[in-house]
């Protein structure tokens, strides 16, 4: 049960087996979007064996392994039996990725190399990248290794890393444990805290590494729900950097082809117009919380014709925590007042400091 139906007061439920379709989740700031998403994920994890991977840009799910004080004892016991792994500075282990194990295109994108505009540098970087893979130097000595031996391509590689500051990113595991190793352990939920990095390129590089990995292993057909919060940051209609372009391309590819491999998306955002339309159009499940912008509501009506017009019009009046659910995972379109979370919400609004 995810809450109560606003019109009848009856328990509201979603069909967990129908999360084998992509889901679009939207609501403006303050609507309770992320809190409500947590409610649904809790119930899904409690009811199924579907591993969930959460790309968490605002650190909202970093306490997803903790139950709230006062939670029903039965629900708390059920949650205690689930494995939730949080990767990040306040989690169970750091969120790291091995640079040398990234796909060739991803490494080149992180180094802002274009195979068409600068083919010689691109090809040289591939050769040096393979040497890195074979030698796997640690972070402390990578520059020394690259500059040793008199190889001009290695020196240029080192200079590019230094100029971009890429080698100093906190993201890199070098020879250590990788987030992809954790995901392969298939915990009930794996949370990637993308909000804790210092450099703006790190969250997108981490997300791309994980999505590349899941796509690379798609032929195993091991079901996975991939939750992308604030999806407009990772799947923009107008990506500008090489990493952003690869990210958008990969998410659109998973949206178009992932279902047959058991890769299912939940795309959550405040603004549907800021998510690539080729990802949005593949979603068969929809959750809509308070939305005041007429253009956004019109776009949602056009994209999801199965939402009754009268229900969509009510979204402008929703109180916090109310949502429309429609599509395959809802037996019929319904307006729901969401229940309380079992787990602790990691992020929260900053309060106004008051005088005594």
C-alpha positions as a Python dict, from the first residue, in 0.01 Angstrom:
ca = {
    (1, 'X'): (0, 0, 0),
    (2, 'X'): (140, 339, -101),
    (3, 'X'): (-130, 556, 60),
    (4, 'X'): (-501, 622, 31),
    (5, 'X'): (-714, 716, -266),
    (6, 'X'): (-798, 1084, -232),
    (7, 'X'): (-1155, 1041, -359),
    (8, 'X'): (-1260, 731, -165),
    (9, 'X'): (-1022, 696, 130),
    (10, 'X'): (-961, 336, 24),
    (11, 'X'): (-607, 190, 29),
    (12, 'X'): (-411, 278, -284),
    (13, 'X'): (-186, 22, -445),
    (14, 'X'): (40, -14, -746),
    (15, 'X'): (105, -338, -933),
    (16, 'X'): (468, -431, -861),
    (17, 'X'): (491, -669, -1157),
    (18, 'X'): (422, -375, -1391),
    (19, 'X'): (744, -198, -1304),
    (20, 'X'): (881, -392, -1600),
    (21, 'X'): (794, -78, -1795),
    (22, 'X'): (962, 262, -1780),
    (23, 'X'): (813, 515, -1538),
    (24, 'X'): (801, 893, -1559),
    (25, 'X'): (768, 1080, -1229),
    (26, 'X'): (729, 1456, -1207),
    (27, 'X'): (628, 1730, -969),
    (28, 'X'): (736, 2085, -904),
    (29, 'X'): (960, 2185, -616),
    (30, 'X'): (783, 2141, -282),
    (31, 'X'): (532, 1886, -411),
    (32, 'X'): (689, 1601, -215),
    (33, 'X'): (818, 1429, -529),
    (34, 'X'): (1131, 1268, -386),
    (35, 'X'): (963, 1174, -57),
    (36, 'X'): (678, 1004, -245),
    (37, 'X'): (921, 828, -476),
    (38, 'X'): (1085, 686, -165),
    (39, 'X'): (749, 550, -47),
    (40, 'X'): (696, 363, -373),
    (41, 'X'): (1052, 228, -381),
    (42, 'X'): (1019, 103, -23),
    (43, 'X'): (702, -89, -107),
    (44, 'X'): (853, -228, -427),
    (45, 'X'): (1168, -347, -250),
    (46, 'X'): (959, -501, 29),
    (47, 'X'): (738, -691, -218),
    (48, 'X'): (983, -802, -491),
    (49, 'X'): (1335, -928, -550),
    (50, 'X'): (1398, -657, -810),
    (51, 'X'): (1736, -489, -741),
    (52, 'X'): (1711, -109, -750),
    (53, 'X'): (1995, 126, -847),
    (54, 'X'): (1935, 488, -743),
    (55, 'X'): (2130, 773, -901),
    (56, 'X'): (2091, 1031, -626),
    (57, 'X'): (2214, 1382, -724),
    (58, 'X'): (2086, 1563, -413),
    (59, 'X'): (2182, 1304, -149),
    (60, 'X'): (1814, 1244, -75),
    (61, 'X'): (1848, 865, -40),
    (62, 'X'): (2170, 849, 161),
    (63, 'X'): (1978, 728, 468),
    (64, 'X'): (1763, 482, 276),
    (65, 'X'): (1901, 200, 489),
    (66, 'X'): (1767, 357, 812),
    (67, 'X'): (1410, 327, 940),
    (68, 'X'): (1235, 629, 1087),
    (69, 'X'): (1168, 639, 1461),
    (70, 'X'): (812, 529, 1527),
    (71, 'X'): (789, 310, 1218),
    (72, 'X'): (552, 15, 1251),
    (73, 'X'): (746, -277, 1400),
    (74, 'X'): (646, -522, 1127),
    (75, 'X'): (749, -281, 852),
    (76, 'X'): (1075, -206, 1031),
    (77, 'X'): (1152, -578, 1063),
    (78, 'X'): (1079, -631, 695),
    (79, 'X'): (1310, -347, 600),
    (80, 'X'): (1583, -478, 830),
    (81, 'X'): (1582, -794, 618),
    (82, 'X'): (1660, -598, 300),
    (83, 'X'): (2012, -509, 192),
    (84, 'X'): (2062, -143, 109),
    (85, 'X'): (2410, -27, 12),
    (86, 'X'): (2489, 346, 7),
    (87, 'X'): (2799, 459, -183),
    (88, 'X'): (2932, 800, -86),
    (89, 'X'): (3117, 987, 190),
    (90, 'X'): (2849, 914, 453),
    (91, 'X'): (2759, 570, 318),
    (92, 'X'): (2884, 216, 362),
    (93, 'X'): (3181, 276, 132),
    (94, 'X'): (3304, 546, -106),
    (95, 'X'): (3162, 594, -453),
    (96, 'X'): (3461, 513, -671),
    (97, 'X'): (3510, 408, -1033),
    (98, 'X'): (3823, 266, -1196),
    (99, 'X'): (3919, 506, -1474),
    (100, 'X'): (4119, 246, -1664),
    (101, 'X'): (3819, 8, -1682),
    (102, 'X'): (3587, 261, -1842),
    (103, 'X'): (3482, 207, -2205),
    (104, 'X'): (3707, 379, -2457),
    (105, 'X'): (3445, 635, -2562),
    (106, 'X'): (3374, 725, -2200),
    (107, 'X'): (3740, 779, -2114),
    (108, 'X'): (3780, 997, -2423),
    (109, 'X'): (3470, 1199, -2334),
    (110, 'X'): (3595, 1261, -1981),
    (111, 'X'): (3919, 1390, -2132),
    (112, 'X'): (3718, 1598, -2383),
    (113, 'X'): (3868, 1427, -2685),
    (114, 'X'): (3682, 1416, -3014),
    (115, 'X'): (3768, 1126, -3251),
    (116, 'X'): (3662, 1334, -3552),
    (117, 'X'): (3797, 1678, -3464),
    (118, 'X'): (4127, 1551, -3323),
    (119, 'X'): (4182, 1192, -3444),
    (120, 'X'): (4559, 1179, -3380),
    (121, 'X'): (4530, 1284, -3015),
    (122, 'X'): (4230, 1056, -2972),
    (123, 'X'): (4416, 753, -3110),
    (124, 'X'): (4724, 833, -2902),
    (125, 'X'): (4507, 851, -2591),
    (126, 'X'): (4368, 505, -2668),
    (127, 'X'): (4719, 361, -2681),
    (128, 'X'): (4818, 527, -2353),
    (129, 'X'): (4489, 417, -2198),
    (130, 'X'): (4569, 55, -2277),
    (131, 'X'): (4913, 99, -2120),
    (132, 'X'): (4742, 240, -1811),
    (133, 'X'): (4512, -61, -1800),
    (134, 'X'): (4811, -297, -1806),
    (135, 'X'): (5012, -108, -1544),
    (136, 'X'): (4727, 27, -1323),
    (137, 'X'): (4936, 282, -1132),
    (138, 'X'): (4792, 421, -810),
    (139, 'X'): (4669, 777, -790),
    (140, 'X'): (4982, 892, -608),
    (141, 'X'): (5218, 790, -886),
    (142, 'X'): (5012, 814, -1207),
    (143, 'X'): (5172, 1142, -1316),
    (144, 'X'): (5519, 1008, -1247),
    (145, 'X'): (5444, 694, -1446),
    (146, 'X'): (5298, 888, -1740),
    (147, 'X'): (5601, 1117, -1756),
    (148, 'X'): (5854, 834, -1732),
    (149, 'X'): (6007, 650, -2029),
    (150, 'X'): (6026, 945, -2267),
    (151, 'X'): (5702, 863, -2449),
    (152, 'X'): (5563, 1194, -2588),
    (153, 'X'): (5207, 1056, -2603),
    (154, 'X'): (5221, 966, -2235),
    (155, 'X'): (5351, 1313, -2149),
    (156, 'X'): (5069, 1474, -2347),
    (157, 'X'): (4821, 1245, -2174),
    (158, 'X'): (4958, 1354, -1836),
    (159, 'X'): (4943, 1720, -1933),
    (160, 'X'): (4581, 1686, -2042),
    (161, 'X'): (4485, 1520, -1714),
    (162, 'X'): (4662, 1795, -1522),
    (163, 'X'): (4513, 2079, -1724),
    (164, 'X'): (4163, 1942, -1685),
    (165, 'X'): (4220, 1847, -1320),
    (166, 'X'): (4067, 1509, -1400),
    (167, 'X'): (4332, 1298, -1230),
    (168, 'X'): (4258, 1468, -898),
    (169, 'X'): (3890, 1376, -896),
    (170, 'X'): (3771, 1200, -582),
    (171, 'X'): (3574, 963, -808),
    (172, 'X'): (3864, 743, -913),
    (173, 'X'): (3930, 408, -750),
    (174, 'X'): (4243, 344, -957),
    (175, 'X'): (4320, -12, -842),
    (176, 'X'): (4058, -24, -566),
    (177, 'X'): (3695, -126, -537),
    (178, 'X'): (3453, 6, -797),
    (179, 'X'): (3082, 101, -773),
    (180, 'X'): (3021, -147, -1054),
    (181, 'X'): (3154, -426, -830),
    (182, 'X'): (2892, -332, -570),
    (183, 'X'): (2611, -320, -825),
    (184, 'X'): (2705, -669, -944),
    (185, 'X'): (2644, -794, -589),
    (186, 'X'): (2274, -725, -654),
    (187, 'X'): (2173, -568, -324),
    (188, 'X'): (1804, -491, -285),
    (189, 'X'): (1899, -126, -334),
    (190, 'X'): (2224, 46, -423),
    (191, 'X'): (2232, 423, -375),
    (192, 'X'): (2495, 627, -558),
    (193, 'X'): (2537, 958, -376),
    (194, 'X'): (2616, 1185, -670),
    (195, 'X'): (2564, 1500, -464),
    (196, 'X'): (2881, 1476, -261),
    (197, 'X'): (3144, 1540, -529),
    (198, 'X'): (3346, 1861, -550),
    (199, 'X'): (3386, 1884, -927),
    (200, 'X'): (3080, 1922, -1153),
    (201, 'X'): (3203, 1659, -1399),
    (202, 'X'): (3228, 1382, -1141),
    (203, 'X'): (2857, 1300, -1089),
    (204, 'X'): (2795, 1265, -1462),
    (205, 'X'): (3107, 1055, -1513),
    (206, 'X'): (2996, 826, -1228),
    (207, 'X'): (2644, 794, -1371),
    (208, 'X'): (2781, 721, -1718),
    (209, 'X'): (3016, 453, -1584),
    (210, 'X'): (2730, 273, -1408),
    (211, 'X'): (2487, 297, -1701),
    (212, 'X'): (2756, 181, -1945),
    (213, 'X'): (2822, -116, -1718),
    (214, 'X'): (2455, -216, -1690),
    (215, 'X'): (2414, -186, -2065),
    (216, 'X'): (2730, -385, -2133),
    (217, 'X'): (2587, -672, -1922),
    (218, 'X'): (2237, -650, -2069),
    (219, 'X'): (2258, -991, -2238),
    (220, 'X'): (2259, -1152, -1893),
    (221, 'X'): (1895, -1038, -1869),
    (222, 'X'): (1914, -980, -1496),
    (223, 'X'): (1626, -744, -1408),
    (224, 'X'): (1724, -405, -1267),
    (225, 'X'): (1524, -90, -1187),
    (226, 'X'): (1734, 220, -1255),
    (227, 'X'): (1604, 527, -1072),
    (228, 'X'): (1737, 860, -1203),
    (229, 'X'): (1636, 1144, -976),
    (230, 'X'): (1652, 1496, -1124),
    (231, 'X'): (1670, 1325, -1464),
    (232, 'X'): (1692, 1657, -1649),
    (233, 'X'): (2052, 1683, -1527),
    (234, 'X'): (2153, 1355, -1694),
    (235, 'X'): (1918, 1329, -1992),
    (236, 'X'): (1882, 1678, -2136),
    (237, 'X'): (1732, 1748, -2481),
    (238, 'X'): (2037, 1968, -2546),
    (239, 'X'): (2351, 1806, -2396),
    (240, 'X'): (2656, 2028, -2434),
    (241, 'X'): (2965, 1836, -2319),
    (242, 'X'): (3098, 1503, -2452),
    (243, 'X'): (3003, 1326, -2128),
    (244, 'X'): (2654, 1477, -2131),
    (245, 'X'): (2604, 1364, -2490),
    (246, 'X'): (2709, 1008, -2408),
    (247, 'X'): (2486, 1007, -2098),
    (248, 'X'): (2182, 1121, -2291),
    (249, 'X'): (2258, 871, -2566),
    (250, 'X'): (2286, 585, -2317),
    (251, 'X'): (1966, 674, -2127),
    (252, 'X'): (1770, 709, -2450),
    (253, 'X'): (1910, 374, -2564),
    (254, 'X'): (1802, 205, -2240),
    (255, 'X'): (1460, 369, -2272),
    (256, 'X'): (1423, 241, -2630),
    (257, 'X'): (1574, -106, -2597),
    (258, 'X'): (1627, -187, -2229),
    (259, 'X'): (1291, -341, -2152),
    (260, 'X'): (1364, -664, -2338),
    (261, 'X'): (1684, -703, -2134),
    (262, 'X'): (1523, -629, -1796),
    (263, 'X'): (1660, -274, -1763),
    (264, 'X'): (1373, -50, -1653),
    (265, 'X'): (1393, 322, -1582),
    (266, 'X'): (1228, 558, -1337),
    (267, 'X'): (1291, 914, -1459),
    (268, 'X'): (1206, 1176, -1197),
    (269, 'X'): (1213, 1550, -1265),
    (270, 'X'): (1049, 1885, -1194),
    (271, 'X'): (1019, 1982, -1560),
    (272, 'X'): (916, 1727, -1825),
    (273, 'X'): (1022, 1964, -2103),
    (274, 'X'): (1383, 1940, -1982),
    (275, 'X'): (1404, 1561, -2030),
    (276, 'X'): (1494, 1426, -2373),
    (277, 'X'): (1166, 1349, -2555),
    (278, 'X'): (1296, 1014, -2684),
    (279, 'X'): (1328, 895, -2323),
    (280, 'X'): (1000, 1049, -2210),
    (281, 'X'): (802, 891, -2494),
    (282, 'X'): (905, 538, -2389),
    (283, 'X'): (742, 560, -2044),
    (284, 'X'): (423, 359, -1986),
    (285, 'X'): (382, 440, -1616),
    (286, 'X'): (329, 796, -1493),
    (287, 'X'): (320, 966, -1152),
    (288, 'X'): (234, 1337, -1144),
    (289, 'X'): (242, 1552, -834),
    (290, 'X'): (161, 1923, -806),
    (291, 'X'): (230, 2103, -1134),
    (292, 'X'): (129, 2467, -1185),
    (293, 'X'): (288, 2543, -1523),
    (294, 'X'): (25, 2516, -1800),
    (295, 'X'): (288, 2433, -2062),
    (296, 'X'): (415, 2140, -1855),
    (297, 'X'): (62, 2008, -1800),
    (298, 'X'): (-13, 2040, -2171),
    (299, 'X'): (306, 1852, -2257),
    (300, 'X'): (212, 1575, -2012),
    (301, 'X'): (-135, 1551, -2161),
    (302, 'X'): (11, 1519, -2510),
    (303, 'X'): (273, 1262, -2407),
    (304, 'X'): (43, 1047, -2192),
    (305, 'X'): (-300, 1039, -2348),
    (306, 'X'): (-414, 767, -2106),
    (307, 'X'): (-435, 1021, -1820),
    (308, 'X'): (-794, 1149, -1791),
    (309, 'X'): (-806, 1522, -1864),
    (310, 'X'): (-1005, 1597, -1550),
    (311, 'X'): (-746, 1426, -1330),
    (312, 'X'): (-458, 1608, -1496),
    (313, 'X'): (-634, 1941, -1440),
    (314, 'X'): (-645, 1870, -1066),
    (315, 'X'): (-265, 1861, -1044),
    (316, 'X'): (-258, 2241, -1001),
    (317, 'X'): (-452, 2207, -674),
    (318, 'X'): (-268, 1915, -517),
    (319, 'X'): (-150, 1941, -159),
    (320, 'X'): (196, 1818, -72),
    (321, 'X'): (216, 1441, -106),
    (322, 'X'): (-73, 1400, -350),
    (323, 'X'): (-13, 1235, -685),
    (324, 'X'): (-185, 1098, -994),
    (325, 'X'): (-84, 742, -1085),
    (326, 'X'): (-175, 612, -1430),
    (327, 'X'): (-53, 356, -1679),
    (328, 'X'): (33, -10, -1652),
    (329, 'X'): (125, -11, -1283),
    (330, 'X'): (-213, 132, -1174),
    (331, 'X'): (-527, -77, -1231),
    (332, 'X'): (-702, 249, -1309),
    (333, 'X'): (-595, 616, -1295),
    (334, 'X'): (-608, 731, -934),
    (335, 'X'): (-525, 1029, -715),
    (336, 'X'): (-334, 918, -406),
    (337, 'X'): (-241, 1082, -78),
    (338, 'X'): (93, 920, -7),
    (339, 'X'): (161, 736, 317),
    (340, 'X'): (455, 804, 550),
    (341, 'X'): (799, 678, 463),
    (342, 'X'): (952, 379, 638),
    (343, 'X'): (1303, 512, 583),
    (344, 'X'): (1472, 838, 672),
    (345, 'X'): (1477, 1103, 399),
    (346, 'X'): (1835, 1214, 348),
    (347, 'X'): (1783, 1559, 203),
    (348, 'X'): (1547, 1819, 340),
    (349, 'X'): (1471, 2188, 303),
    (350, 'X'): (1696, 2428, 490),
    (351, 'X'): (1485, 2605, 756),
    (352, 'X'): (1479, 2980, 804),
    (353, 'X'): (1685, 3062, 1117),
    (354, 'X'): (1459, 3227, 1376),
    (355, 'X'): (1557, 3468, 1652),
    (356, 'X'): (1494, 3374, 2014),
}
